[in-house]
């Protein structure tokens, strides 16, 4: 009911947060209070708890597809385009665009969708891509609960941990992407392995107290899932190897973990040294350099708040508070809940941390390490929040307040970035027009990647994003956009189509990475003789740039 009153067009720098009506927050409070009331009654069935968590997922991740009439997030559009090209060509052609070779060499996610699309009788994954976050998070609930019930017999604690997990999962890695599928499979493998570990004396779980003998059938099943991870994503297999290696440190675990660990190493090496060898070879030098810059790797993904807008400073600090808070509370739980120290929880939490020192992963390693450790740290946080304080009335206040605060924090962290992720129909129309009219072989340019369908027919066009260039180029672009574009286009016989749109303006305003606005760039180009407006609507403009050296040939 609350979403009926949301005016998406009224979004500002805080995204959907500033247009949610009071009824939305009332709904969130009612959900949290109802969940806490169910926790008080020991007779509450698991299906009832599951209903609360699924409604939580719907509120957290179903809101966007209900409100938006276009797929949001330029990266989701990029992945839809990969599937479209795969369906058209039968493979993912190697492209010269920066970063696209990773898709060609880890194509598992796209191959899966290339099967799903025709099986559903539709033309494109665009028909369902917007619903990837709620569907993926709902599917994640199963393995997550298997993992949590392996930590403790307490049903209520497991469901509280699920609430904490979803409200701290702010890293926007659940959209239509290979990482989303790979993370789901990662947690599935982890849950099965942990469930089958022998229990230390004094640790009782719902799975039973006896150690379970290793099974060839279970191992082969897990390795088939690992194979799907290895061909879909470059980072997740490494995270899985590190986590399994840490779990194998206690001698009692090795009989269960080592077969899966060895199989994971073999499958990952087999893929990386064959199909993905070109990518590994071309990036080997950068990977080796990353080993010598552990501090830079860990901090590279943090937004420079000195140039960011005040709203995005709030979002960034909310991100950091949620992340640091869940780690701090999990650490405190380990101190005051000795039983947790006898579970695999601390091992799973710290396993991703070494990768922080090894590589920056394009500035995202800090967020990925947080995400892969979150299933464990969320449970530790829940164990502390749900433990009985000295006074009973305090217990009844602490938990509902904490759950509501976590919901609010997630909303700011997740939806506070939507102003630059959301696309209007006008922006999509401009992008569609550009690709319908740009001849094959043309250069498609933009200030940032933030426009819909930017990788349409990626094998037929070259792309030029100013944000990916070096700092001197970006600084010069703010005062001389025409000159910068001319210097970056090496083939002067190729026409250049430059897209400027509302979402790019929002990204520039939020991050402040160039010292001007998109409106000023638009004004400078409009007065330049080599740039001609070929399409314009209320939220986007497309320029045709004719490089000076090619004018005589046109």
Secondary structure, DSSP 8 states (H G I E B T S, - for coil): -GGGG--GGG-BTTBGGGT--HHHHHHHHHHHHHHHHHHH-TT--HHHHHHHHHHHHHHHHHHHHHH-SS---HHHHHHHHHHHHHHHHSS----SSTTTHHHHHS-HHHHHHHHHHHHTT-S-GGGTGGGHHHHHHHHHHHHHHHHHHHH-S-HHHHHHHHHHHHHH--S---SSSHHHHHHHHHHHHHHHHHHTS---TT---TT-SS-----HHHHHHHHHHHHHHHTT-TTHHHHHHHHHHHHTSSGGGHHHHHHHHHHHHHHHHHHHTTTTHHHHHHHHHHHHHHTT-HHHHHHTTS--TTTS-HHHHHHHHHHHHHHHHHHHHHHHHHHH-HHHHTSSHHHHHHHTTHHHHH--TTTTHHHHHHHHHHHHHHHHHHHHHTS--SSHHHHHHHHHHHHHHHHHHHHHHHHTTHHHH---HHHHHHHHHHHHHS-TT-EEEESSS-STTTTTTTTT-EEEEGGGS-HHHHHHHTT-HHHHHHHH---TTS-EEEEEEHHHHHHHHHH--SSS-HHHHHHHHHT-TTEEEEEEETTEEEEEE--GGGGGG-
